[in-house]
Amino acid sequence: MIDINLKYQIAIFGAFEEIVPNPDTLKYLIETFSDKALIPTTFQEIGQNGLVNRLRLKSMDDLFNIVFSSNRIDILKTNQSDDNVEMGSLEKFIKESMDISRKINIKFPKKFNRLAFVTNMFIKELDKDEMYSIYQKTVNSIDLYKLNEPIEWNNRVASRIPVKLNSEELFNVISEINRVKGNRKIRSGIQPFDRIELNFDINTSQTNTDYRFEIDDVNLFLDKAVELERQLESEYVKLLFQS
C-alpha cells in the first residue's frame, strides 16, 4: 500500500565540531566520495560565539545529502517530486550509508551518544470516503469533527521499547500518520496534492548521554531499527486497509 518513499534518513549524534569546510577536510571527503559526485556547500549553525559555517555535501539533483552539524551527522535521501525519482530500496540506502559512515570515521574516529533512523512515505492515493475511513480508524475525535469531516489531521504516537544491542538500550519508537495537503512537483509541473503520509522515527533515548557507540554499533542499531520500521509499516497497513 506504500506508493511513494519520500525520505530515508540516518543520524549519528556526537561531537563533530572539527568537521568543517577547510581544505584538508574537503579534499578527503570529495576524493573519498568521488563516485557520488557530491558538491560541497555550507549552512549556518548557531555556535557559542555566533553563527558558524558548517559543511554539507549534496548530489547535483539534491536527492542525496550528508550534513555535518556540530553535534550530529545526517545521511539522507529525499524525494521532493514525483517525476521519475529513483529512491532505490531502503536496504541499498542503509548499505550505502554504513559505507559512508565508516569512511568518515576513518578520518574522524569517534564514539557516538545517540543514533536515529527515519522514514517518510505516502500511501496510495485515496478517494474522499477512503480518507475519512482512515481518519475514523486513527483519530478518536469530538462530535464537531465527526459531523464536519476534517480536511487535515495528525495522529502521533511515541513509545519507549527496551532493545538489546551490546547492552540494553531504550529506543524511542515514534509513528505519525497525517493527512497532508499542499503543492508538489508532479509530472514536471506543480500540482496540488491531498495524501495520507506515514512517518516513522526510531532513535536511542536522549536520557543516556554516554558516548558508548562504536561505528560497528551503528550497523547493529540499524538492523533493529529496520526490523521495527517494517513491523510498524505492516501493522499500519493492516489497521488502515483491513476491515
Buried (B, 14 or more C-beta within 10 A) or exposed (E): BEBBBBBBBBBBBBBBEEBBBEEEBBEBBBEBBEEBEBEBEEEEEEEEEEEBEBBBBBBEEEBBBBBBBBEBBBBBBBBEBBEEBEBEEBEEBBEBBBEBBEEBBEEBEBBBBBBBBBBBBBBEEBEEEBBBBBBEBBBEEEEEEEEEEBEEBBBEEEEEEEBEBEEEBBBBBBBBBBBBEEEBBEEEEEEEBBBBBBBBBBBBBEEEEEEBBBBEBBBBBBEBBBEBBEEBBEEBBEEBBEE
